[in-house]
């Protein structure tokens, strides 16, 4: 049975919201370090000296994208 359109969505508990936002404290640095390590491995494999910087930048970008995605999805959840 579908819910009526007038019913407000259920409010999330503060613990669920805390868990959702605290994941950003781990995802952002993890994406940065993972990008750096992949770039470092490619540097070692291809005998270059600059790919670690490209990996670091891509990891930072991935961290910011996840940050933006998490914040915008929580904004759309709350009316």
KOLGU-4560 file (N, C-alpha, C; in nm, 3 decimals, padded with zeros to 5 digits):
<recs>
<n_xx: 00.084 n_yy: -00.117 n_zz: 00.000 ca_xx: 00.000 ca_yy: 00.000 ca_zz: 00.000 c_xx: 00.088 c_yy: 00.124 c_zz: 00.000 mol: A seq: 1 type: UNK>
<n_xx: 00.077 n_yy: 00.211 n_zz: -00.100 ca_xx: 00.161 ca_yy: 00.330 ca_zz: -00.106 c_xx: 00.123 c_yy: 00.431 c_zz: 00.002 mol: A seq: 2 type: UNK>
<n_xx: 00.221 n_yy: 00.507 n_zz: 00.045 ca_xx: 00.197 ca_yy: 00.610 ca_zz: 00.146 c_xx: 00.130 c_yy: 00.730 c_zz: 00.083 mol: A seq: 3 type: UNK>
<n_xx: 00.043 n_yy: 00.797 n_zz: 00.157 ca_xx: -00.017 ca_yy: 00.921 ca_zz: 00.104 c_xx: 00.090 c_yy: 01.028 c_zz: 00.085 mol: A seq: 4 type: UNK>
<n_xx: 00.066 n_yy: 01.116 n_zz: -00.009 ca_xx: 00.164 ca_yy: 01.220 ca_zz: -00.042 c_xx: 00.177 c_yy: 01.324 c_zz: 00.069 mol: A seq: 5 type: UNK>
<n_xx: 00.080 n_yy: 01.334 n_zz: 00.159 ca_xx: 00.080 ca_yy: 01.438 ca_zz: 00.262 c_xx: 00.168 c_yy: 01.403 c_zz: 00.382 mol: A seq: 6 type: UNK>
<n_xx: 00.198 n_yy: 01.275 n_zz: 00.402 ca_xx: 00.272 ca_yy: 01.234 ca_zz: 00.521 c_xx: 00.416 c_yy: 01.285 c_zz: 00.517 mol: A seq: 7 type: UNK>
<n_xx: 00.462 n_yy: 01.347 n_zz: 00.625 ca_xx: 00.601 ca_yy: 01.391 ca_zz: 00.628 c_xx: 00.694 c_yy: 01.271 c_zz: 00.641 mol: A seq: 8 type: UNK>
<n_xx: 00.815 n_yy: 01.279 n_zz: 00.585 ca_xx: 00.908 ca_yy: 01.168 ca_zz: 00.597 c_xx: 00.953 c_yy: 01.150 c_zz: 00.741 mol: A seq: 9 type: UNK>
<n_xx: 00.994 n_yy: 01.029 n_zz: 00.774 ca_xx: 01.039 ca_yy: 01.002 ca_zz: 00.911 c_xx: 01.169 c_yy: 01.077 c_zz: 00.939 mol: A seq: 10 type: UNK>
<n_xx: 01.179 n_yy: 01.128 n_zz: 01.059 ca_xx: 01.299 ca_yy: 01.200 ca_zz: 01.100 c_xx: 01.405 c_yy: 01.099 c_zz: 01.141 mol: A seq: 11 type: UNK>
<n_xx: 01.528 n_yy: 01.118 n_zz: 01.092 ca_xx: 01.636 ca_yy: 01.026 ca_zz: 01.125 c_xx: 01.688 c_yy: 01.057 c_zz: 01.265 mol: A seq: 12 type: UNK>
<n_xx: 01.732 n_yy: 00.952 n_zz: 01.332 ca_xx: 01.784 ca_yy: 00.972 ca_zz: 01.467 c_xx: 01.917 c_yy: 01.047 c_zz: 01.460 mol: A seq: 13 type: UNK>
<n_xx: 01.954 n_yy: 01.116 n_zz: 01.565 ca_xx: 02.082 ca_yy: 01.188 ca_zz: 01.567 c_xx: 02.201 c_yy: 01.094 c_zz: 01.550 mol: A seq: 14 type: UNK>
<n_xx: 02.189 n_yy: 00.970 n_zz: 01.596 ca_xx: 02.300 ca_yy: 00.875 ca_zz: 01.583 c_xx: 02.323 c_yy: 00.837 c_zz: 01.437 mol: A seq: 15 type: UNK>
<n_xx: 02.215 n_yy: 00.824 n_zz: 01.362 ca_xx: 02.227 ca_yy: 00.792 ca_zz: 01.219 c_xx: 02.290 c_yy: 00.908 c_zz: 01.145 mol: A seq: 16 type: UNK>
<n_xx: 02.249 n_yy: 01.029 n_zz: 01.178 ca_xx: 02.308 ca_yy: 01.147 ca_zz: 01.115 c_xx: 02.455 c_yy: 01.162 c_zz: 01.153 mol: A seq: 17 type: UNK>
<n_xx: 02.489 n_yy: 01.134 n_zz: 01.278 ca_xx: 02.628 ca_yy: 01.141 ca_zz: 01.321 c_xx: 02.714 c_yy: 01.040 c_zz: 01.245 mol: A seq: 18 type: UNK>
<n_xx: 02.663 n_yy: 00.920 n_zz: 01.228 ca_xx: 02.737 ca_yy: 00.817 ca_zz: 01.155 c_xx: 02.756 c_yy: 00.857 c_zz: 01.009 mol: A seq: 19 type: UNK>
<n_xx: 02.653 n_yy: 00.915 n_zz: 00.950 ca_xx: 02.660 ca_yy: 00.954 ca_zz: 00.809 c_xx: 02.766 c_yy: 01.061 c_zz: 00.787 mol: A seq: 20 type: UNK>
<n_xx: 02.772 n_yy: 01.159 n_zz: 00.875 ca_xx: 02.868 ca_yy: 01.267 ca_zz: 00.856 c_xx: 03.007 c_yy: 01.231 c_zz: 00.908 mol: A seq: 21 type: UNK>
<n_xx: 03.016 n_yy: 01.141 n_zz: 01.004 ca_xx: 03.149 ca_yy: 01.103 ca_zz: 01.051 c_xx: 03.221 c_yy: 01.015 c_zz: 00.950 mol: A seq: 22 type: UNK>
<n_xx: 03.148 n_yy: 00.954 n_zz: 00.858 ca_xx: 03.216 ca_yy: 00.876 ca_zz: 00.755 c_xx: 03.302 c_yy: 00.966 c_zz: 00.667 mol: A seq: 23 type: UNK>
<n_xx: 03.267 n_yy: 01.093 n_zz: 00.656 ca_xx: 03.347 ca_yy: 01.185 ca_zz: 00.577 c_xx: 03.486 c_yy: 01.206 c_zz: 00.636 mol: A seq: 24 type: UNK>
<n_xx: 03.497 n_yy: 01.193 n_zz: 00.767 ca_xx: 03.627 ca_yy: 01.208 ca_zz: 00.831 c_xx: 03.722 c_yy: 01.096 c_zz: 00.791 mol: A seq: 25 type: UNK>
<n_xx: 03.667 n_yy: 00.985 n_zz: 00.744 ca_xx: 03.750 ca_yy: 00.873 ca_zz: 00.700 c_xx: 03.761 c_yy: 00.864 c_zz: 00.549 mol: A seq: 26 type: UNK>
<n_xx: 03.654 n_yy: 00.896 n_zz: 00.478 ca_xx: 03.653 ca_yy: 00.881 ca_zz: 00.333 c_xx: 03.746 c_yy: 00.981 c_zz: 00.265 mol: A seq: 27 type: UNK>
<n_xx: 03.743 n_yy: 01.106 n_zz: 00.308 ca_xx: 03.826 ca_yy: 01.207 ca_zz: 00.242 c_xx: 03.975 c_yy: 01.176 c_zz: 00.253 mol: A seq: 28 type: UNK>
<n_xx: 04.029 n_yy: 01.150 n_zz: 00.372 ca_xx: 04.172 ca_yy: 01.115 ca_zz: 00.379 c_xx: 04.203 c_yy: 00.981 c_zz: 00.311 mol: A seq: 29 type: UNK>
<n_xx: 04.111 n_yy: 00.885 n_zz: 00.318 ca_xx: 04.136 ca_yy: 00.755 ca_zz: 00.255 c_xx: 04.143 c_yy: 00.770 c_zz: 00.103 mol: A seq: 30 type: UNK>
<n_xx: 04.058 n_yy: 00.851 n_zz: 00.044 ca_xx: 04.062 ca_yy: 00.873 ca_zz: -00.101 c_xx: 04.192 c_yy: 00.942 c_zz: -00.140 mol: A seq: 31 type: UNK>
<n_xx: 04.235 n_yy: 01.038 n_zz: -00.059 ca_xx: 04.359 ca_yy: 01.109 ca_zz: -00.087 c_xx: 04.479 c_yy: 01.015 c_zz: -00.080 mol: A seq: 32 type: UNK>
<n_xx: 04.487 n_yy: 00.935 n_zz: 00.025 ca_xx: 04.599 ca_yy: 00.842 ca_zz: 00.041 c_xx: 04.595 c_yy: 00.734 c_zz: -00.066 mol: A seq: 33 type: UNK>
<n_xx: 04.477 n_yy: 00.685 n_zz: -00.100 ca_xx: 04.466 ca_yy: 00.581 ca_zz: -00.204 c_xx: 04.513 c_yy: 00.636 c_zz: -00.339 mol: A seq: 34 type: UNK>
<n_xx: 04.474 n_yy: 00.757 n_zz: -00.373 ca_xx: 04.521 ca_yy: 00.818 ca_zz: -00.498 c_xx: 04.672 c_yy: 00.836 c_zz: -00.499 mol: A seq: 35 type: UNK>
<n_xx: 04.726 n_yy: 00.879 n_zz: -00.387 ca_xx: 04.871 ca_yy: 00.896 ca_zz: -00.376 c_xx: 04.944 c_yy: 00.763 c_zz: -00.391 mol: A seq: 36 type: UNK>
<n_xx: 04.894 n_yy: 00.659 n_zz: -00.324 ca_xx: 04.959 ca_yy: 00.529 ca_zz: -00.331 c_xx: 04.950 c_yy: 00.469 c_zz: -00.472 mol: A seq: 37 type: UNK>
<n_xx: 04.838 n_yy: 00.486 n_zz: -00.538 ca_xx: 04.826 ca_yy: 00.436 ca_zz: -00.676 c_xx: 04.923 c_yy: 00.510 c_zz: -00.767 mol: A seq: 38 type: UNK>
<n_xx: 04.932 n_yy: 00.642 n_zz: -00.751 ca_xx: 05.028 ca_yy: 00.720 ca_zz: -00.829 c_xx: 05.172 c_yy: 00.680 c_zz: -00.799 mol: A seq: 39 type: UNK>
<n_xx: 05.201 n_yy: 00.652 n_zz: -00.673 ca_xx: 05.335 ca_yy: 00.609 ca_zz: -00.635 c_xx: 05.369 c_yy: 00.474 c_zz: -00.696 mol: A seq: 40 type: UNK>
<n_xx: 05.271 n_yy: 00.383 n_zz: -00.695 ca_xx: 05.294 ca_yy: 00.251 ca_zz: -00.756 c_xx: 05.314 c_yy: 00.264 c_zz: -00.907 mol: A seq: 41 type: UNK>
<n_xx: 05.237 n_yy: 00.352 n_zz: -00.971 ca_xx: 05.257 ca_yy: 00.373 ca_zz: -01.115 c_xx: 05.392 c_yy: 00.437 c_zz: -01.144 mol: A seq: 42 type: UNK>
<n_xx: 05.437 n_yy: 00.528 n_zz: -01.058 ca_xx: 05.571 ca_yy: 00.586 ca_zz: -01.071 c_xx: 05.678 c_yy: 00.477 c_zz: -01.065 mol: A seq: 43 type: UNK>
<n_xx: 05.664 n_yy: 00.389 n_zz: -00.971 ca_xx: 05.763 ca_yy: 00.281 ca_zz: -00.956 c_xx: 05.760 c_yy: 00.187 c_zz: -01.076 mol: A seq: 44 type: UNK>
<n_xx: 05.639 n_yy: 00.154 n_zz: -01.122 ca_xx: 05.623 ca_yy: 00.059 ca_zz: -01.231 c_xx: 05.669 c_yy: 00.118 c_zz: -01.364 mol: A seq: 45 type: UNK>
<n_xx: 05.637 n_yy: 00.246 n_zz: -01.390 ca_xx: 05.668 ca_yy: 00.310 ca_zz: -01.518 c_xx: 05.797 c_yy: 00.391 c_zz: -01.515 mol: A seq: 46 type: UNK>
<n_xx: 05.866 n_yy: 00.393 n_zz: -01.401 ca_xx: 05.993 ca_yy: 00.467 ca_zz: -01.384 c_xx: 05.976 c_yy: 00.615 c_zz: -01.417 mol: A seq: 47 type: UNK>
<n_xx: 05.873 n_yy: 00.675 n_zz: -01.360 ca_xx: 05.850 ca_yy: 00.818 ca_zz: -01.374 c_xx: 05.862 c_yy: 00.883 c_zz: -01.236 mol: A seq: 48 type: UNK>
<n_xx: 05.850 n_yy: 01.014 n_zz: -01.232 ca_xx: 05.864 ca_yy: 01.084 ca_zz: -01.104 c_xx: 05.748 c_yy: 01.180 c_zz: -01.076 mol: A seq: 49 type: UNK>
<n_xx: 05.645 n_yy: 01.180 n_zz: -01.158 ca_xx: 05.539 ca_yy: 01.279 ca_zz: -01.141 c_xx: 05.399 c_yy: 01.220 c_zz: -01.125 mol: A seq: 50 type: UNK>
<n_xx: 05.382 n_yy: 01.093 n_zz: -01.147 ca_xx: 05.248 ca_yy: 01.035 ca_zz: -01.141 c_xx: 05.190 c_yy: 01.034 c_zz: -01.000 mol: A seq: 51 type: UNK>
<n_xx: 05.275 n_yy: 01.036 n_zz: -00.898 ca_xx: 05.222 ca_yy: 01.042 ca_zz: -00.762 c_xx: 05.144 c_yy: 01.171 c_zz: -00.740 mol: A seq: 52 type: UNK>
<n_xx: 05.187 n_yy: 01.279 n_zz: -00.804 ca_xx: 05.114 ca_yy: 01.406 ca_zz: -00.793 c_xx: 04.977 c_yy: 01.397 c_zz: -00.861 mol: A seq: 53 type: UNK>
<n_xx: 04.973 n_yy: 01.334 n_zz: -00.978 ca_xx: 04.846 ca_yy: 01.317 ca_zz: -01.048 c_xx: 04.752 c_yy: 01.230 c_zz: -00.964 mol: A seq: 54 type: UNK>
<n_xx: 04.805 n_yy: 01.123 n_zz: -00.906 ca_xx: 04.723 ca_yy: 01.038 ca_zz: -00.820 c_xx: 04.674 c_yy: 01.111 c_zz: -00.697 mol: A seq: 55 type: UNK>
<n_xx: 04.760 n_yy: 01.194 n_zz: -00.639 ca_xx: 04.721 ca_yy: 01.273 ca_zz: -00.522 c_xx: 04.609 c_yy: 01.370 c_zz: -00.557 mol: A seq: 56 type: UNK>
<n_xx: 04.621 n_yy: 01.437 n_zz: -00.670 ca_xx: 04.517 ca_yy: 01.532 ca_zz: -00.712 c_xx: 04.386 c_yy: 01.459 c_zz: -00.741 mol: A seq: 57 type: UNK>
<n_xx: 04.394 n_yy: 01.344 n_zz: -00.810 ca_xx: 04.272 ca_yy: 01.268 ca_zz: -00.839 c_xx: 04.208 c_yy: 01.215 c_zz: -00.710 mol: A seq: 58 type: UNK>
<n_xx: 04.288 n_yy: 01.177 n_zz: -00.612 ca_xx: 04.234 ca_yy: 01.132 ca_zz: -00.485 c_xx: 04.164 c_yy: 01.244 c_zz: -00.410 mol: A seq: 59 type: UNK>
<n_xx: 04.222 n_yy: 01.362 n_zz: -00.414 ca_xx: 04.159 ca_yy: 01.478 ca_zz: -00.349 c_xx: 04.027 c_yy: 01.512 c_zz: -00.418 mol: A seq: 60 type: UNK>
<n_xx: 04.026 n_yy: 01.507 n_zz: -00.551 ca_xx: 03.903 ca_yy: 01.534 ca_zz: -00.625 c_xx: 03.796 c_yy: 01.430 c_zz: -00.590 mol: A seq: 61 type: UNK>
<n_xx: 03.836 n_yy: 01.304 n_zz: -00.583 ca_xx: 03.740 ca_yy: 01.198 ca_zz: -00.547 c_xx: 03.685 c_yy: 01.220 c_zz: -00.407 mol: A seq: 62 type: UNK>
<n_xx: 03.770 n_yy: 01.263 n_zz: -00.314 ca_xx: 03.723 ca_yy: 01.293 ca_zz: -00.178 c_xx: 03.623 c_yy: 01.407 c_zz: -00.175 mol: A seq: 63 type: UNK>
<n_xx: 03.650 n_yy: 01.512 n_zz: -00.252 ca_xx: 03.556 ca_yy: 01.625 ca_zz: -00.257 c_xx: 03.425 c_yy: 01.586 c_zz: -00.323 mol: A seq: 64 type: UNK>
<n_xx: 03.432 n_yy: 01.504 n_zz: -00.428 ca_xx: 03.308 ca_yy: 01.460 ca_zz: -00.492 c_xx: 03.222 c_yy: 01.379 c_zz: -00.395 mol: A seq: 65 type: UNK>
<n_xx: 03.285 n_yy: 01.293 n_zz: -00.318 ca_xx: 03.208 ca_yy: 01.215 ca_zz: -00.219 c_xx: 03.151 c_yy: 01.306 c_zz: -00.111 mol: A seq: 66 type: UNK>
<n_xx: 03.227 n_yy: 01.406 n_zz: -00.071 ca_xx: 03.178 ca_yy: 01.504 ca_zz: 00.026 c_xx: 03.055 c_yy: 01.575 c_zz: -00.027 mol: A seq: 67 type: UNK>
<n_xx: 03.062 n_yy: 01.623 n_zz: -00.149 ca_xx: 02.950 ca_yy: 01.695 ca_zz: -00.210 c_xx: 02.830 c_yy: 01.602 c_zz: -00.226 mol: A seq: 68 type: UNK>
<n_xx: 02.855 n_yy: 01.478 n_zz: -00.270 ca_xx: 02.746 ca_yy: 01.382 ca_zz: -00.289 c_xx: 02.676 c_yy: 01.350 c_zz: -00.157 mol: A seq: 69 type: UNK>
<n_xx: 02.751 n_yy: 01.336 n_zz: -00.051 ca_xx: 02.693 ca_yy: 01.305 ca_zz: 00.079 c_xx: 02.610 c_yy: 01.422 c_zz: 00.130 mol: A seq: 70 type: UNK>
<n_xx: 02.662 n_yy: 01.542 n_zz: 00.118 ca_xx: 02.591 ca_yy: 01.660 ca_zz: 00.169 c_xx: 02.465 c_yy: 01.686 c_zz: 00.087 mol: A seq: 71 type: UNK>
<n_xx: 02.473 n_yy: 01.674 n_zz: -00.045 ca_xx: 02.355 ca_yy: 01.702 ca_zz: -00.126 c_xx: 02.249 c_yy: 01.594 c_zz: -00.110 mol: A seq: 72 type: UNK>
<n_xx: 02.290 n_yy: 01.470 n_zz: -00.086 ca_xx: 02.188 ca_yy: 01.366 ca_zz: -00.065 c_xx: 02.118 c_yy: 01.385 c_zz: 00.069 mol: A seq: 73 type: UNK>
<n_xx: 02.188 n_yy: 01.435 n_zz: 00.168 ca_xx: 02.122 ca_yy: 01.459 ca_zz: 00.296 c_xx: 02.031 c_yy: 01.582 c_zz: 00.288 mol: A seq: 74 type: UNK>
<n_xx: 02.065 n_yy: 01.679 n_zz: 00.203 ca_xx: 01.977 ca_yy: 01.794 ca_zz: 00.184 c_xx: 01.848 c_yy: 01.754 c_zz: 00.116 mol: A seq: 75 type: UNK>
<n_xx: 01.855 n_yy: 01.662 n_zz: 00.021 ca_xx: 01.735 ca_yy: 01.620 ca_zz: -00.049 c_xx: 01.646 c_yy: 01.531 c_zz: 00.039 mol: A seq: 76 type: UNK>
<n_xx: 01.705 n_yy: 01.467 n_zz: 00.141 ca_xx: 01.627 ca_yy: 01.384 ca_zz: 00.233 c_xx: 01.540 c_yy: 01.470 c_zz: 00.324 mol: A seq: 77 type: UNK>
<n_xx: 01.590 n_yy: 01.586 n_zz: 00.362 ca_xx: 01.516 ca_yy: 01.674 ca_zz: 00.453 c_xx: 01.437 c_yy: 01.775 c_zz: 00.372 mol: A seq: 78 type: UNK>
<n_xx: 01.308 n_yy: 01.790 n_zz: 00.397 ca_xx: 01.228 ca_yy: 01.886 ca_zz: 00.321 c_xx: 01.258 c_yy: 02.029 c_zz: 00.358 mol: A seq: 79 type: UNK>
</recs>
